[in-house]
């Protein structure tokens, strides 16, 4: 079974929260996955938050933590709240997540790699509106003018949706894949 996560908003700058989290993990001797919104392209709660980050008036940090870790983490932060001037503003359990993607491949030899990547998705995750298209030769519009240019195309787009951890696992798999330069991924959107 996958781990449940919560979206936590902490009133404190990113580097302070990251440092506190690293110290908490070391002190508590706990190792767990976490996702900072700004590092993992997770869509922020509001336009105001995005504007504050853009203009370097950073006062809130968004992080996704395992739900079972959060109470201890919150208590540890509360214990030093007066020293750090940091506090939890909100915590909401994440119900699901999604992101959009698209790709265009003009090298027929690499098509199998794309097919394999999008065939092996995590459990509790699904591809929505994903209907890849494969065209060769005369099926391509305007090819006759450039006889040997782009005689092949394999392209697709869709949405990856489902369990937060599964969506993040697949998002990171795509972002770390050797074909990442030809696969565009949108921000991860949370349903809380």
Secondary structure, 3 states (H helix, E strand, C coil): CCCCEEEEEEECCHHHHHHHHHHHHHHHCCCCCEEECCCCCECCCCHHHHHHHHCCCCCCEEEEEEHHHHHHHHHHHHHCHHHHCCEEEEEEECCEEEEEEEEEECCHHHHHHHHHHHHCCCCCEEEECCCCEEEEHHHCCCHHHHCCCCCEEEEEEEEEEECHHHHHHHHHHHHCCCCHHHEEECCEEEEC
